[in-house]
Amino acid sequence: MSTSGKFRVAAVAALSVAALAVAPGAAAGAAACGALFDDFHYGSHIDGLLGRHGWQVRSGAGGPGVGGARWAPEGITFPTSDGDKVLQLASTTDGTPAGTTQTEIMQPGRRFFEGTYAARIRFSDAPVSGPDGDRINQTFFTISPLRYDNDPIYSELDFSEYLPNGGWGEAGPVNFQTSWHTYTPEPWYAENKSDSQRRSIDGWHFVVATVSGGHVRYYIDGALVADHDRSGPFDVYPRQNMSLNFNQWFIDLTQHSGGTSTYLEQVDWVYYAKNEVLTPQAATERAASYRSSGVRFADDLGGC
């Protein structure tokens, strides 16, 4: 799993109503309730705009990942890629816990529940430097706190957990979509539904999910890859508001082969439409409309 603890402006009015197509399974009578969009135009992890825009960069230690590793705020940067600023998460390891850094950035305000989630993400099959082979996890997800073992209202949606070198019994590459009911960390016990694609997704991809009407539908590049509903032995539909997160962490260090390796995950933009179910195409068109209007950040989720 991903972690255990874990303005819209006037220009938006120009968005075409025709682009707001509704996907199958939309909640009857659900009313749109604002949106969050970020194009990640920041200077560094200490840019004051990050906090004012609701973002928190993780530091310190703790799970998930390698015990003794450090969550490194300096691993969050905003370089230019293909002519535009992106969010970059850089995680490194020399094969030891003390020499391992992991990265996470989040919207910790728990404002995320039903609606449409979208991001353009660059996943990486190989490190940018050093030997390949580490069991790295590159993610995009929402999550609520686990108050205690088997918390009945625990909620987590893993839109993508990409393991280019495998892990969790998989040889890799593999990409997971997982909807959670609950879990116990020690000894490990989990109740969830999960689908996966056992192929490389190296490079840029559109990751979209819709949460509505008892269904969580996951899409990669517009193709439906998973549909998780309330059926079965436990209900994986979220039961409470969640935070919004990106992180990159090491499952273990058993495959490291020497030297220091640095892995990158990049995010071009992120978009969330509260209580509104959009097709993947409509969601990406929304993001494009913000950018073409010169909007770098927008948030009118408010208290609705």
PASEBA-1860 file (N, C-alpha, C; in nm, 3 decimals):
! residues 304
1> MSTSGKFR> 0.083/-0.118/0.000/0.000/0.000/0.000/0.087/0.123/0.000 ~ 0.029/0.241/-0.015/0.109/0.359/-0.040/0.164/0.423/0.086 ~ 0.085/0.438/0.188/0.131/0.494/0.314/0.027/0.468/0.419 ~ 0.065/0.469/0.548/-0.029/0.434/0.652/-0.080/0.556/0.725 ~ -0.029/0.660/0.715/-0.075/0.771/0.792/-0.150/0.871/0.705 ~ -0.080/0.812/0.608/-0.070/0.889/0.490/-0.205/0.942/0.482 ~ -0.768/2.725/-0.757/-0.850/2.834/-0.729/-0.914/2.846/-0.861 ~ -0.957/2.743/-0.867/-1.023/2.781/-0.989/-1.039/2.931/-0.989
9> VAAVAALS> -1.025/3.003/-1.111/-1.039/3.147/-1.124/-1.135/3.176/-1.237 ~ -1.150/3.306/-1.265/-1.251/3.346/-1.363/-1.229/3.283/-1.499 ~ -1.104/3.257/-1.533/-1.076/3.199/-1.665/-1.144/3.066/-1.685 ~ -1.175/2.998/-1.576/-1.237/2.867/-1.588/-1.376/2.877/-1.651 ~ -1.438/2.991/-1.638/-1.571/3.008/-1.695/-1.572/2.989/-1.845 ~ -1.454/3.001/-1.905/-1.445/2.985/-2.050/-1.446/2.839/-2.093 ~ -1.439/2.747/-1.998/-1.439/2.606/-2.033/-1.567/2.568/-2.106 ~ -1.553/2.484/-2.206/-1.669/2.444/-2.285/-1.755/2.346/-2.208
17> VAALAVAP> -1.884/2.378/-2.196/-1.978/2.287/-2.130/-1.984/2.155/-2.206 ~ -1.962/2.161/-2.336/-1.967/2.039/-2.417/-1.860/1.940/-2.377 ~ -1.752/1.988/-2.315/-1.642/1.899/-2.277/-1.672/1.821/-2.151 ~ -1.777/1.859/-2.078/-1.802/1.799/-1.947/-1.888/1.675/-1.960 ~ -1.841/1.580/-2.037/-1.915/1.457/-2.056/-1.918/1.376/-1.928 ~ -2.029/1.307/-1.904/-2.043/1.227/-1.783/-2.022/1.081/-1.817 ~ -1.938/1.015/-1.736/-1.908/0.874/-1.758/-2.018/0.787/-1.704 ~ -2.027/0.662/-1.750/-2.125/0.570/-1.693/-2.104/0.556/-1.543
25> GAAAGAAA> -2.214/0.541/-1.469/-2.203/0.521/-1.325/-2.204/0.649/-1.246 ~ -2.232/0.764/-1.309/-2.237/0.889/-1.234/-2.346/0.884/-1.129 ~ -2.319/0.941/-1.014/-2.417/0.941/-0.906/-2.536/1.027/-0.946 ~ -2.655/0.973/-0.933/-2.775/1.046/-0.971/-2.790/1.169/-0.884 ~ -2.804/1.284/-0.946/-2.829/1.407/-0.873/-2.707/1.468/-0.808 ~ -2.587/1.409/-0.827/-2.467/1.464/-0.767/-2.437/1.600/-0.829 ~ -2.404/1.698/-0.746/-2.379/1.833/-0.794/-2.229/1.861/-0.791 ~ -2.178/1.921/-0.899/-2.038/1.960/-0.901/-2.011/2.056/-0.786
33> CGALFDDF> -1.892/2.046/-0.729/-1.865/2.121/-0.606/-1.724/2.176/-0.607 ~ -1.683/2.238/-0.717/-1.552/2.298/-0.725/-1.446/2.201/-0.774 ~ -1.323/2.253/-0.785/-1.214/2.173/-0.840/-1.081/2.222/-0.787 ~ -0.981/2.136/-0.798/-0.842/2.169/-0.771/-0.762/2.140/-0.897 ~ -0.678/2.235/-0.937/-0.587/2.214/-1.049/-0.452/2.273/-1.012 ~ -0.345/2.201/-1.043/-0.211/2.255/-1.021/-0.120/2.212/-1.135 ~ -0.049/2.311/-1.191/0.044/2.290/-1.301/0.189/2.286/-1.250 ~ 0.207/2.297/-1.119/0.335/2.281/-1.050/0.441/2.382/-1.095
41> HYGSHIDG> 0.404/2.509/-1.095/0.500/2.616/-1.122/0.552/2.671/-0.990 ~ 0.650/2.601/-0.934/0.711/2.641/-0.807/0.862/2.646/-0.822 ~ 0.927/2.719/-0.729/1.071/2.734/-0.736/1.147/2.618/-0.675 ~ 1.100/2.570/-0.560/1.168/2.463/-0.488/1.075/2.408/-0.381 ~ 1.124/2.312/-0.304/1.042/2.253/-0.198/1.018/2.350/-0.083 ~ 1.093/2.462/-0.078/1.071/2.563/0.027/0.997/2.685/-0.027 ~ 0.946/2.678/-0.147/0.866/2.787/-0.203/0.741/2.806/-0.117 ~ 0.721/2.928/-0.066/0.607/2.956/0.020/0.473/2.932/-0.045
49> LLGRHGWQ> 0.469/2.937/-0.180/0.343/2.912/-0.250/0.292/2.770/-0.228 ~ 0.382/2.676/-0.208/0.340/2.538/-0.188/0.244/2.528/-0.069 ~ 0.285/2.583/0.045/0.200/2.579/0.164/0.072/2.657/0.145 ~ 0.082/2.773/0.079/-0.039/2.853/0.057/-0.136/2.784/-0.038 ~ -0.085/2.697/-0.121/-0.169/2.620/-0.213/-0.208/2.484/-0.157 ~ -0.179/2.461/-0.030/-0.227/2.340/0.037/-0.134/2.222/0.035 ~ -0.012/2.237/-0.023/0.080/2.125/-0.033/0.170/2.114/0.089 ~ 0.206/1.992/0.124/0.302/1.964/0.230/0.404/1.865/0.178
57> VRSGAGGP> 0.532/1.896/0.198/0.640/1.807/0.158/0.684/1.728/0.280 ~ 0.687/1.597/0.267/0.717/1.511/0.381/0.866/1.511/0.415 ~ 0.895/1.505/0.545/1.032/1.493/0.594/1.034/1.393/0.709 ~ 1.153/1.358/0.755/1.162/1.269/0.870/1.174/1.124/0.830 ~ 1.111/1.037/0.907/1.123/0.893/0.886/0.986/0.829/0.900 ~ 0.981/0.696/0.891/0.856/0.624/0.905/0.810/0.563/0.774 ~ 0.710/0.472/0.786/0.662/0.398/0.670/0.580/0.482/0.576 ~ 0.556/0.428/0.456/0.596/0.295/0.410/0.741/0.293/0.365
65> GVGGARWA> 0.784/0.176/0.317/0.916/0.166/0.261/1.017/0.108/0.357 ~ 1.141/0.145/0.335/1.253/0.087/0.407/1.266/0.147/0.546 ~ 1.266/0.064/0.649/1.288/0.113/0.784/1.425/0.178/0.796 ~ 1.429/0.298/0.854/1.555/0.370/0.867/1.584/0.464/0.753 ~ 1.507/0.457/0.646/1.523/0.551/0.535/1.466/0.687/0.575 ~ 1.507/0.791/0.502/1.463/0.928/0.530/1.373/0.978/0.419 ~ 1.264/1.046/0.457/1.182/1.116/0.358/1.247/1.252/0.336 ~ 1.296/1.275/0.214/1.384/1.387/0.184/1.310/1.499/0.113
73> PEGITFPT> 1.281/1.609/0.182/1.211/1.720/0.114/1.290/1.776/-0.002 ~ 1.425/1.772/0.005/1.505/1.825/-0.104/1.494/1.741/-0.230 ~ 1.436/1.621/-0.218/1.412/1.538/-0.336/1.294/1.583/-0.418 ~ 1.216/1.679/-0.366/1.105/1.739/-0.440/1.156/1.864/-0.511 ~ 1.159/1.862/-0.644/1.203/1.976/-0.722/1.104/2.003/-0.835 ~ 1.127/2.113/-0.907/1.034/2.155/-1.013/1.112/2.195/-1.138 ~ 1.174/2.098/-1.204/1.250/2.128/-1.326/1.159/2.152/-1.445 ~ 1.220/2.189/-1.555/1.147/2.205/-1.681/1.164/2.080/-1.765
81> SDGDKVLQ> 1.053/2.028/-1.815/1.055/1.911/-1.901/0.968/1.941/-2.023 ~ 1.023/1.925/-2.141/0.950/1.953/-2.265/0.892/2.094/-2.263 ~ 0.966/2.189/-2.207/0.927/2.328/-2.211/0.831/2.372/-2.102 ~ 0.798/2.284/-2.006/0.703/2.321/-1.901/0.752/2.268/-1.767 ~ 0.722/2.343/-1.661/0.758/2.300/-1.526/0.683/2.173/-1.489 ~ 0.750/2.086/-1.415/0.689/1.964/-1.365/0.728/1.945/-1.218 ~ 0.647/1.868/-1.147/0.683/1.819/-1.015/0.773/1.697/-1.034 ~ 0.887/1.695/-0.966/0.977/1.580/-0.976/1.006/1.524/-0.837
89> LASTTDGT> 0.990/1.393/-0.824/1.023/1.322/-0.702/1.147/1.237/-0.731 ~ 1.258/1.265/-0.661/1.382/1.190/-0.678/1.409/1.111/-0.551 ~ 1.421/0.979/-0.564/1.449/0.890/-0.451/1.578/0.814/-0.480 ~ 1.663/0.799/-0.378/1.794/0.742/-0.399/1.823/0.632/-0.297 ~ 1.913/0.541/-0.334/1.959/0.440/-0.239/2.100/0.394/-0.274 ~ 2.178/0.366/-0.169/2.307/0.301/-0.188/2.302/0.158/-0.138 ~ 2.180/0.110/-0.112/2.162/-0.026/-0.066/2.154/-0.041/0.084 ~ 2.169/0.072/0.157/2.158/0.069/0.303/2.043/0.159/0.345
97> PAGTTQTE> 1.976/0.130/0.458/1.870/0.219/0.506/1.919/0.362/0.529 ~ 2.037/0.378/0.589/2.088/0.512/0.617/2.119/0.588/0.489 ~ 2.149/0.516/0.382/2.180/0.580/0.255/2.064/0.583/0.158 ~ 1.942/0.571/0.212/1.821/0.568/0.128/1.733/0.687/0.159 ~ 1.692/0.759/0.054/1.595/0.867/0.068/1.472/0.837/-0.016 ~ 1.355/0.872/0.037/1.228/0.856/-0.031/1.160/0.993/-0.036 ~ 1.059/1.008/-0.122/0.998/1.140/-0.142/0.846/1.131/-0.143 ~ 0.782/1.235/-0.086/0.636/1.243/-0.087/0.592/1.388/-0.078
105> IMQPGRRF> 0.489/1.421/-0.155/0.422/1.551/-0.148/0.273/1.525/-0.144 ~ 0.201/1.602/-0.063/0.060/1.572/-0.041/-0.021/1.698/-0.020 ~ -0.151/1.684/-0.044/-0.252/1.780/-0.001/-0.313/1.717/0.125 ~ -0.263/1.749/0.245/-0.307/1.678/0.366/-0.448/1.713/0.410 ~ -0.500/1.827/0.365/-0.638/1.861/0.398/-0.730/1.756/0.339 ~ -0.809/1.694/0.422/-0.891/1.581/0.375/-1.018/1.634/0.310 ~ -1.003/1.671/0.181/-1.112/1.732/0.104/-1.151/1.647/-0.016 ~ -1.097/1.526/-0.026/-1.107/1.448/-0.149/-1.190/1.322/-0.125
113> FEGTYAAR> -1.296/1.309/-0.205/-1.386/1.195/-0.189/-1.441/1.157/-0.326 ~ -1.567/1.184/-0.353/-1.625/1.148/-0.481/-1.592/1.251/-0.588 ~ -1.590/1.204/-0.713/-1.560/1.292/-0.824/-1.461/1.228/-0.919 ~ -1.384/1.314/-0.988/-1.288/1.269/-1.089/-1.148/1.316/-1.052 ~ -1.054/1.224/-1.059/-0.913/1.251/-1.033/-0.835/1.229/-1.162 ~ -0.740/1.319/-1.190/-0.661/1.303/-1.312/-0.522/1.361/-1.290 ~ -0.424/1.299/-1.352/-0.287/1.352/-1.350/-0.213/1.299/-1.472 ~ -0.119/1.378/-1.518/-0.026/1.333/-1.623/0.106/1.303/-1.555
121> IRFSDAPV> 0.146/1.175/-1.560/0.258/1.128/-1.480/0.361/1.061/-1.571 ~ 0.488/1.087/-1.541/0.597/1.019/-1.610/0.657/0.914/-1.517 ~ 0.634/0.788/-1.549/0.691/0.678/-1.474/0.826/0.641/-1.535 ~ 0.914/0.581/-1.454/1.050/0.550/-1.500/1.082/0.403/-1.477 ~ 1.129/0.336/-1.581/1.169/0.196/-1.570/1.309/0.181/-1.512 ~ 1.394/0.281/-1.531/1.534/0.270/-1.489/1.576/0.396/-1.415 ~ 1.677/0.386/-1.331/1.725/0.505/-1.261/1.790/0.604/-1.358 ~ 1.792/0.730/-1.319/1.860/0.830/-1.400/2.010/0.820/-1.382
129> SGPDGDRI> 2.054/0.759/-1.271/2.196/0.733/-1.248/2.209/0.613/-1.157 ~ 2.321/0.541/-1.168/2.345/0.424/-1.085/2.286/0.298/-1.144 ~ 2.313/0.183/-1.080/2.264/0.054/-1.131/2.114/0.040/-1.114 ~ 2.054/-0.034/-1.206/1.910/-0.059/-1.204/1.881/-0.184/-1.119 ~ 1.750/-0.205/-1.093/1.707/-0.328/-1.027/1.636/-0.310/-0.895 ~ 1.641/-0.191/-0.835/1.578/-0.171/-0.705/1.426/-0.179/-0.715 ~ 1.365/-0.229/-0.610/1.220/-0.241/-0.605/1.161/-0.109/-0.558 ~ 1.141/-0.020/-0.654/1.088/0.114/-0.630/0.939/0.116/-0.659
137> NQTFFTIS> 0.864/0.201/-0.587/0.720/0.214/-0.607/0.689/0.361/-0.637 ~ 0.633/0.388/-0.756/0.599/0.523/-0.801/0.448/0.538/-0.800 ~ 0.394/0.638/-0.727/0.253/0.634/-0.691/0.176/0.764/-0.714 ~ 0.043/0.748/-0.713/-0.057/0.856/-0.710/-0.177/0.797/-0.637 ~ -0.222/0.860/-0.526/-0.325/0.796/-0.444/-0.394/0.896/-0.352 ~ -0.507/0.851/-0.295/-0.574/0.922/-0.185/-0.578/0.829/-0.065 ~ -0.585/0.888/0.058/-0.579/0.804/0.177/-0.636/0.878/0.298 ~ -0.689/0.802/0.392/-0.732/0.854/0.522/-0.646/0.788/0.630
145> PLRYDNDP> -0.645/0.842/0.751/-0.569/0.778/0.859/-0.628/0.643/0.897 ~ -0.541/0.550/0.935/-0.582/0.425/0.997/-0.580/0.449/1.147 ~ -0.698/0.459/1.209/-0.706/0.494/1.351/-0.661/0.379/1.440 ~ -0.686/0.258/1.395/-0.648/0.138/1.468/-0.657/0.020/1.373 ~ -0.605/-0.096/1.414/-0.608/-0.215/1.328/-0.749/-0.244/1.280 ~ -0.760/-0.272/1.149/-0.888/-0.306/1.087/-0.993/-0.196/1.105 ~ -0.950/-0.073/1.101/-1.040/0.042/1.110/-1.150/0.028/1.004 ~ -1.278/0.025/1.043/-1.386/-0.004/0.947/-1.416/0.111/0.852
153> IYSELDFS> -1.366/0.232/0.879/-1.390/0.342/0.786/-1.261/0.388/0.717 ~ -1.155/0.310/0.731/-1.032/0.340/0.658/-1.062/0.346/0.509 ~ -1.003/0.443/0.440/-1.028/0.461/0.297/-0.896/0.492/0.226 ~ -0.871/0.422/0.117/-0.753/0.447/0.035/-0.781/0.401/-0.107 ~ -0.742/0.485/-0.203/-0.754/0.452/-0.344/-0.618/0.474/-0.410 ~ -0.558/0.366/-0.457/-0.429/0.374/-0.526/-0.456/0.378/-0.676 ~ -0.450/0.498/-0.734/-0.477/0.514/-0.876/-0.368/0.447/-0.960 ~ -0.244/0.459/-0.914/-0.132/0.389/-0.977/-0.025/0.365/-0.872
161> EYLPNGGW> 0.021/0.241/-0.866/0.142/0.206/-0.794/0.226/0.127/-0.893 ~ 0.327/0.194/-0.949/0.407/0.133/-1.055/0.537/0.078/-0.998 ~ 0.560/-0.052/-1.019/0.678/-0.121/-0.972/0.758/-0.167/-1.095 ~ 0.848/-0.083/-1.145/0.920/-0.119/-1.268/1.008/-0.242/-1.253 ~ 1.058/-0.266/-1.130/1.143/-0.381/-1.105/1.075/-0.485/-1.016 ~ 0.945/-0.477/-1.007/0.869/-0.575/-0.932/0.873/-0.552/-0.782 ~ 0.823/-0.650/-0.710/0.808/-0.644/-0.565/0.676/-0.708/-0.528 ~ 0.658/-0.738/-0.399/0.535/-0.801/-0.350/0.506/-0.932/-0.426
169> GEAGPVNF> 0.612/-1.006/-0.457/0.596/-1.134/-0.527/0.586/-1.123/-0.677 ~ 0.592/-1.001/-0.731/0.585/-0.980/-0.876/0.725/-0.955/-0.931 ~ 0.751/-1.010/-1.049/0.881/-0.990/-1.113/0.894/-0.850/-1.171 ~ 0.782/-0.791/-1.214/0.784/-0.658/-1.273/0.821/-0.661/-1.420 ~ 0.794/-0.551/-1.492/0.723/-0.434/-1.442/0.574/-0.462/-1.424 ~ 0.512/-0.394/-1.326/0.370/-0.413/-1.299/0.313/-0.284/-1.241 ~ 0.190/-0.252/-1.280/0.122/-0.133/-1.229/-0.008/-0.177/-1.163 ~ -0.028/-0.135/-1.037/-0.143/-0.175/-0.958/-0.244/-0.061/-0.943
177> QTSWHTYT> -0.373/-0.097/-0.942/-0.482/-0.012/-0.896/-0.550/-0.087/-0.781 ~ -0.556/-0.024/-0.663/-0.605/-0.093/-0.544/-0.701/-0.005/-0.467 ~ -0.817/-0.061/-0.433/-0.917/0.006/-0.350/-0.923/-0.069/-0.217 ~ -0.918/0.005/-0.106/-0.900/-0.055/0.025/-1.027/-0.052/0.110 ~ -1.047/-0.160/0.184/-1.146/-0.160/0.292/-1.077/-0.133/0.425 ~ -0.976/-0.212/0.459/-0.900/-0.189/0.581/-0.777/-0.278/0.581 ~ -0.695/-0.264/0.686/-0.577/-0.350/0.698/-0.525/-0.346/0.842 ~ -0.436/-0.440/0.873/-0.360/-0.442/0.998/-0.212/-0.448/0.961
185> PEPWYAEN> -0.129/-0.356/1.011/0.011/-0.355/0.969/0.095/-0.468/1.025 ~ 0.065/-0.514/1.148/0.152/-0.615/1.210/0.070/-0.705/1.303 ~ 0.057/-0.834/1.273/0.102/-0.899/1.149/0.016/-0.853/1.031 ~ 0.076/-0.854/0.914/0.010/-0.797/0.796/-0.119/-0.871/0.763 ~ -0.228/-0.792/0.748/-0.356/-0.844/0.703/-0.424/-0.733/0.625 ~ -0.477/-0.764/0.508/-0.535/-0.661/0.423/-0.666/-0.706/0.361 ~ -0.759/-0.613/0.348/-0.884/-0.634/0.276/-0.893/-0.528/0.167 ~ -0.882/-0.570/0.043/-0.885/-0.476/-0.069/-0.924/-0.548/-0.196
193> KSDSQRRS> -0.943/-0.470/-0.302/-0.957/-0.523/-0.437/-0.848/-0.459/-0.521 ~ -0.783/-0.540/-0.603/-0.669/-0.489/-0.679/-0.665/-0.548/-0.819 ~ -0.631/-0.464/-0.915/-0.606/-0.508/-1.052/-0.466/-0.462/-1.091 ~ -0.412/-0.521/-1.195/-0.276/-0.483/-1.236/-0.257/-0.506/-1.385 ~ -0.157/-0.435/-1.439/-0.114/-0.454/-1.576/0.033/-0.493/-1.571 ~ 0.064/-0.610/-1.618/0.201/-0.662/-1.612/0.274/-0.625/-1.741 ~ 0.308/-0.498/-1.750/0.380/-0.446/-1.867/0.444/-0.314/-1.827 ~ 0.537/-0.270/-1.907/0.603/-0.143/-1.882/0.510/-0.026/-1.914
201> IDGWHFVV> 0.511/0.074/-1.827/0.445/0.202/-1.858/0.547/0.315/-1.847 ~ 0.670/0.285/-1.882/0.775/0.386/-1.882/0.732/0.504/-1.969 ~ 0.752/0.626/-1.920/0.718/0.746/-1.996/0.592/0.814/-1.943 ~ 0.540/0.908/-2.022/0.426/0.990/-1.981/0.294/0.917/-2.005 ~ 0.203/0.927/-1.905/0.071/0.865/-1.915/-0.032/0.950/-1.843 ~ -0.158/0.941/-1.892/-0.270/1.003/-1.824/-0.332/0.900/-1.729 ~ -0.335/0.933/-1.601/-0.394/0.846/-1.499/-0.521/0.914/-1.449 ~ -0.635/0.846/-1.465/-0.765/0.904/-1.430/-0.844/0.803/-1.348
209> ATVSGGHV> -0.921/0.852/-1.251/-1.013/0.765/-1.176/-1.140/0.842/-1.146 ~ -1.252/0.771/-1.147/-1.380/0.830/-1.108/-1.435/0.753/-0.989 ~ -1.490/0.828/-0.893/-1.545/0.770/-0.770/-1.689/0.818/-0.759 ~ -1.784/0.727/-0.781/-1.924/0.767/-0.781/-2.013/0.643/-0.784 ~ -2.129/0.654/-0.719/-2.232/0.553/-0.730/-2.188/0.414/-0.688 ~ -2.097/0.403/-0.591/-2.051/0.274/-0.545/-1.943/0.210/-0.630 ~ -1.895/0.280/-0.733/-1.790/0.227/-0.821/-1.668/0.318/-0.819 ~ -1.550/0.257/-0.816/-1.424/0.328/-0.841/-1.369/0.273/-0.972
217> RYYIDGAL> -1.364/0.359/-1.073/-1.317/0.317/-1.205/-1.182/0.381/-1.232 ~ -1.088/0.299/-1.277/-0.951/0.342/-1.300/-0.919/0.335/-1.449 ~ -0.852/0.440/-1.500/-0.818/0.449/-1.641/-0.671/0.483/-1.659 ~ -0.607/0.422/-1.758/-0.473/0.459/-1.801/-0.481/0.496/-1.948 ~ -0.445/0.620/-1.980/-0.450/0.670/-2.118/-0.588/0.648/-2.180 ~ -0.692/0.669/-2.102/-0.829/0.660/-2.151/-0.890/0.522/-2.151 ~ -0.810/0.418/-2.125/-0.860/0.281/-2.126/-0.897/0.239/-1.984 ~ -1.017/0.183/-1.967/-1.060/0.133/-1.837/-0.978/0.010/-1.802
225> VADHDRSG> -0.909/0.014/-1.687/-0.825/-0.099/-1.647/-0.875/-0.166/-1.519 ~ -0.968/-0.103/-1.446/-1.023/-0.165/-1.325/-1.153/-0.096/-1.288 ~ -1.247/-0.174/-1.231/-1.375/-0.122/-1.183/-1.405/-0.195/-1.052 ~ -1.389/-0.125/-0.941/-1.409/-0.185/-0.809/-1.539/-0.133/-0.749 ~ -1.625/-0.225/-0.705/-1.753/-0.185/-0.649/-1.771/-0.241/-0.508 ~ -1.893/-0.232/-0.456/-1.920/-0.272/-0.318/-1.940/-0.423/-0.302 ~ -1.942/-0.498/-0.410/-1.974/-0.640/-0.403/-1.859/-0.718/-0.340 ~ -1.889/-0.841/-0.301/-1.788/-0.927/-0.245/-1.787/-0.928/-0.094
233> PFDVYPRQ> -1.683/-0.983/-0.036/-1.681/-1.000/0.110/-1.663/-0.871/0.188 ~ -1.613/-0.764/0.123/-1.597/-0.637/0.193/-1.611/-0.520/0.095 ~ -1.650/-0.408/0.147/-1.681/-0.288/0.069/-1.555/-0.203/0.056 ~ -1.506/-0.182/-0.066/-1.385/-0.103/-0.085/-1.415/0.040/-0.130 ~ -1.543/0.075/-0.139/-1.577/0.213/-0.174/-1.539/0.303/-0.056 ~ -1.475/0.418/-0.080/-1.430/0.501/0.032/-1.546/0.545/0.121 ~ -1.516/0.557/0.249/-1.618/0.590/0.349/-1.597/0.725/0.416 ~ -1.492/0.796/0.377/-1.465/0.926/0.435/-1.373/1.006/0.344
241> NMSLNFNQ> -1.361/1.136/0.370/-1.271/1.221/0.294/-1.126/1.177/0.314 ~ -1.045/1.203/0.212/-0.906/1.159/0.211/-0.813/1.273/0.172 ~ -0.683/1.253/0.195/-0.580/1.342/0.142/-0.542/1.296/0.001 ~ -0.471/1.383/-0.071/-0.426/1.354/-0.208/-0.274/1.351/-0.208 ~ -0.213/1.246/-0.267/-0.070/1.225/-0.248/0.001/1.171/-0.372 ~ 0.129/1.208/-0.383/0.224/1.143/-0.473/0.344/1.103/-0.388 ~ 0.394/0.981/-0.405/0.520/0.948/-0.342/0.597/0.845/-0.422 ~ 0.726/0.829/-0.385/0.815/0.733/-0.449/0.903/0.672/-0.340
249> WFIDLTQH> 0.890/0.541/-0.323/0.959/0.478/-0.211/1.005/0.337/-0.248 ~ 1.098/0.284/-0.168/1.157/0.153/-0.193/1.086/0.047/-0.109 ~ 1.041/-0.058/-0.176/0.976/-0.169/-0.106/1.076/-0.243/-0.018 ~ 1.196/-0.265/-0.071/1.306/-0.324/0.005/1.435/-0.291/-0.069 ~ 1.547/-0.335/-0.014/1.678/-0.306/-0.074/1.749/-0.432/-0.119 ~ 1.677/-0.542/-0.127/1.740/-0.672/-0.150/1.800/-0.686/-0.290 ~ 1.755/-0.605/-0.385/1.803/-0.619/-0.523/1.910/-0.518/-0.559 ~ 1.952/-0.435/-0.463/2.052/-0.333/-0.497/2.187/-0.398/-0.526
257> SGGTSTYL> 2.258/-0.347/-0.628/2.379/-0.413/-0.675/2.505/-0.329/-0.662 ~ 2.500/-0.219/-0.587/2.620/-0.140/-0.566/2.607/0.003/-0.613 ~ 2.688/0.091/-0.554/2.683/0.231/-0.589/2.555/0.296/-0.540 ~ 2.527/0.415/-0.590/2.406/0.489/-0.553/2.318/0.507/-0.676 ~ 2.190/0.471/-0.661/2.093/0.481/-0.771/1.989/0.587/-0.739 ~ 1.952/0.664/-0.840/1.852/0.769/-0.825/1.739/0.746/-0.925 ~ 1.617/0.736/-0.873/1.498/0.713/-0.955/1.411/0.837/-0.955 ~ 1.346/0.866/-1.069/1.263/0.984/-1.084/1.119/0.947/-1.119
265> EQVDWVYY> 1.026/1.017/-1.056/0.886/1.020/-1.097/0.851/1.166/-1.121 ~ 0.784/1.197/-1.233/0.747/1.335/-1.264/0.597/1.347/-1.283 ~ 0.543/1.465/-1.246/0.401/1.492/-1.261/0.386/1.626/-1.332 ~ 0.321/1.625/-1.447/0.303/1.746/-1.527/0.195/1.836/-1.466 ~ 0.081/1.775/-1.427/-0.029/1.848/-1.364/-0.119/1.749/-1.292 ~ -0.202/1.803/-1.200/-0.302/1.722/-1.131/-0.433/1.798/-1.130 ~ -0.544/1.724/-1.138/-0.678/1.785/-1.144/-0.776/1.698/-1.067 ~ -0.862/1.763/-0.989/-0.969/1.693/-0.917/-1.096/1.774/-0.929
273> AKNEVLTP> -1.202/1.710/-0.979/-1.335/1.772/-0.988/-1.424/1.705/-0.884 ~ -1.462/1.781/-0.783/-1.538/1.724/-0.671/-1.683/1.699/-0.712 ~ -1.731/1.578/-0.682/-1.872/1.539/-0.707/-1.910/1.546/-0.853 ~ -1.811/1.540/-0.942/-1.839/1.548/-1.086/-1.767/1.434/-1.157 ~ -1.841/1.355/-1.232/-1.783/1.240/-1.300/-1.761/1.275/-1.447 ~ -1.635/1.273/-1.489/-1.596/1.308/-1.624/-1.534/1.188/-1.694 ~ -1.545/1.183/-1.825/-1.468/1.085/-1.901/-1.320/1.124/-1.890 ~ -1.229/1.029/-1.912/-1.087/1.066/-1.913/-1.055/1.177/-2.012
281> QAATERAA> -1.117/1.173/-2.129/-1.093/1.278/-2.228/-1.138/1.413/-2.176 ~ -1.256/1.419/-2.113/-1.306/1.546/-2.062/-1.217/1.598/-1.950 ~ -1.168/1.510/-1.865/-1.081/1.553/-1.755/-0.951/1.613/-1.808 ~ -0.890/1.550/-1.908/-0.767/1.603/-1.962/-0.793/1.732/-2.040 ~ -0.911/1.744/-2.101/-0.946/1.869/-2.168/-0.964/1.982/-2.067 ~ -1.019/1.951/-1.951/-1.029/2.052/-1.845/-0.890/2.106/-1.809 ~ -0.796/2.013/-1.787/-0.661/2.054/-1.752/-0.600/2.139/-1.863 ~ -0.619/2.098/-1.987/-0.566/2.174/-2.100/-0.627/2.313/-2.107
289> SYRSSGVR> -0.754/2.326/-2.069/-0.820/2.456/-2.073/-0.763/2.550/-1.968 ~ -0.734/2.498/-1.849/-0.665/2.581/-1.749/-0.534/2.634/-1.806 ~ -0.456/2.543/-1.862/-0.322/2.582/-1.907/-0.329/2.680/-2.023 ~ -0.419/2.657/-2.117/-0.429/2.748/-2.231/-0.479/2.886/-2.189 ~ -0.548/2.892/-2.074/-0.595/3.020/-2.020/-0.491/3.086/-1.930 ~ -0.376/3.023/-1.915/-0.270/3.080/-1.832/-0.286/3.055/-1.684 ~ -0.375/2.964/-1.646/-0.399/2.933/-1.504/-0.300/2.826/-1.459 ~ -0.217/2.861/-1.361/-0.120/2.765/-1.311/-0.169/2.692/-1.186
297> FADDLGGC> -0.257/2.756/-1.112/-0.313/2.692/-0.993/-0.454/2.745/-0.973 ~ -0.545/2.655/-0.935/-0.684/2.694/-0.909/-0.741/2.603/-0.802 ~ -0.817/2.660/-0.710/-0.876/2.580/-0.602/-0.999/2.651/-0.551 ~ -1.116/2.595/-0.581/-1.239/2.648/-0.523/-1.322/2.534/-0.462 ~ -1.251/2.436/-0.405/-1.323/2.327/-0.338/-1.402/2.379/-0.219 ~ -1.346/2.477/-0.150/-1.419/2.540/-0.040/-1.466/2.440/0.063 ~ -1.580/2.467/0.122/-1.633/2.380/0.226/-1.746/2.291/0.180 ~ -1.772/2.284/0.049/-1.885/2.206/0.001/-1.855/2.058/-0.001
END
